[in-house]
Amino acid sequence: MDDDDRPRLRSPEDDFGAASLLASESLDGYSLEELDARIALLEAEIARIRVHREKSAAHMLAARSLFRPKTS
C-alpha cells in the first residue's frame, strides 16, 4: 500500500478544517480587490460563527440549569 493510500493522521491544525488551510495560504498572488473581497468574506464568516457560538452557549446554559442538582 502506498503512503498516499493510507489514512492520514489528523494534526491539531486539521481540527479547524478550511480555516487552517486559509491561514497557511500565500497571499502574494492576490490583487488588492481580491484581498478586500476575501477580507469581507472572512468577516462575514466570523460574524456567522459568533452568532452560532452564542446560540450554542445559550443552549448549554439552558441544559445545565435544567439538569443541575436541586439544592434544598
Secondary structure, DSSP 8 states (H G I E B T S, - for coil): --GGGS-----GGGGGTHHHHHHHS--TT--HHHHHHHHHHHHHHHHHHHHHHHHHHHHHHHHHHHHS----
